[in-house]
Amino acid sequence: MITIISGTNRKNSISKQVAIQYQEILNEQGVESTIIDLEKLPADFIASALYENQGTNVDFNPVREHMKTAQKFVFIVPEYNGSFPGVLKTFLDALEFPGTLKGKKCAIVGLSSGIQGGVMAMSHLTDIFNYLGMHVLALKPKLIRINGKMEKGKIADDSYMKRLRDQAQAIIDF
Ligand SMILES: Cc1cc2nc3c(=O)[nH]c(=O)nc-3n(C[C@H](O)[C@H](O)[C@H](O)COP(=O)(O)O)c2cc1C
């Protein structure tokens, strides 16, 4: 079982579309997955799920518990201001520390409208995950100029799909 995290709360994000497509790829490869969509975080999340309120938000607690028991993750990470979205860091800050991610494994996919493909976003996130004790798969696809590669909510580019399939197989075997 793999947990896919769509790394932004922006409505109608491409990240969510890629997360759904990634789930289809894992399905084809015979592996079950579930999606955590940061767009669905409780609206009062910042005020009620962090710091002294950790563990007290009844809407967020099931997600927090899921993150504690899940062992393998795929993070779909859009490039925002040369890094990953702040809401993703806030999500990580709301998880039980230390221990939620320690010893676990993940893969990261980077997307951007520009030419970096989230390379710095993935690098920044890798530093954090390694600090937290999570092993990050070295294969990190950079899906540059993603906006122009989408058709009807799906990636319509064979080389991008091959990169995701190769990564999916690698995280399954990781
Ligand atoms: C707040 C914000 C900052 C962004 N910063 C960058 C950036 O630094 N470089 C870039 O190539 N694209 C940037 N983008 C565009 C996203 O990478 C692009 O929209 C891509 O489709 C993935 O984002 P999405 O999942 O929100 O659709 C930014 C988008 C937003 C909303």
PDBQT file of the ligand as one rigid body, heavy atoms in Angstrom, charges set to zero:
ROOT
HETATM    1  C1  LIG A 201       2.176  30.351  -5.670  1.00  0.00    +0.000 C 
HETATM    2  C2  LIG A 201       2.735  29.756  -6.923  1.00  0.00    +0.000 A 
HETATM    3  C3  LIG A 201       4.100  29.876  -7.191  1.00  0.00    +0.000 A 
HETATM    4  C4  LIG A 201       4.645  29.316  -8.345  1.00  0.00    +0.000 A 
HETATM    5  N1  LIG A 201       5.995  29.416  -8.552  1.00  0.00    +0.000 NA
HETATM    6  C5  LIG A 201       6.548  28.814  -9.632  1.00  0.00    +0.000 A 
HETATM    7  C6  LIG A 201       7.960  28.827  -9.822  1.00  0.00    +0.000 A 
HETATM    8  O1  LIG A 201       8.725  29.324  -9.028  1.00  0.00    +0.000 OA
HETATM    9  N2  LIG A 201       8.451  28.227 -10.938  1.00  0.00    +0.000 N 
HETATM   10  C7  LIG A 201       7.650  27.619 -11.862  1.00  0.00    +0.000 A 
HETATM   11  O2  LIG A 201       8.139  27.099 -12.858  1.00  0.00    +0.000 OA
HETATM   12  N3  LIG A 201       6.302  27.561 -11.687  1.00  0.00    +0.000 NA
HETATM   13  C8  LIG A 201       5.732  28.146 -10.598  1.00  0.00    +0.000 A 
HETATM   14  N4  LIG A 201       4.380  28.066 -10.401  1.00  0.00    +0.000 N 
HETATM   15  C9  LIG A 201       3.565  27.335 -11.358  1.00  0.00    +0.000 C 
HETATM   16  C10 LIG A 201       3.356  25.871 -10.951  1.00  0.00    +0.000 C 
HETATM   17  O3  LIG A 201       4.562  25.182 -10.879  1.00  0.00    +0.000 OA
HETATM   18  C11 LIG A 201       2.428  25.276 -11.990  1.00  0.00    +0.000 C 
HETATM   19  O4  LIG A 201       1.157  25.842 -11.762  1.00  0.00    +0.000 OA
HETATM   20  C12 LIG A 201       2.308  23.782 -12.061  1.00  0.00    +0.000 C 
HETATM   21  O5  LIG A 201       1.182  23.548 -12.858  1.00  0.00    +0.000 OA
HETATM   22  C13 LIG A 201       2.073  22.979 -10.828  1.00  0.00    +0.000 C 
HETATM   23  O6  LIG A 201       1.237  23.612  -9.881  1.00  0.00    +0.000 OA
HETATM   24  P1  LIG A 201      -0.244  23.149  -9.495  1.00  0.00    +0.000 P 
HETATM   25  O7  LIG A 201      -0.156  21.736  -8.991  1.00  0.00    +0.000 OA
HETATM   26  O8  LIG A 201      -0.690  24.138  -8.473  1.00  0.00    +0.000 OA
HETATM   27  O9  LIG A 201      -1.070  23.215 -10.764  1.00  0.00    +0.000 OA
HETATM   28  C14 LIG A 201       3.816  28.630  -9.270  1.00  0.00    +0.000 A 
HETATM   29  C15 LIG A 201       2.438  28.517  -9.001  1.00  0.00    +0.000 A 
HETATM   30  C16 LIG A 201       1.904  29.062  -7.854  1.00  0.00    +0.000 A 
HETATM   31  C17 LIG A 201       0.429  28.878  -7.574  1.00  0.00    +0.000 C 
ENDROOT
TORSDOF 0
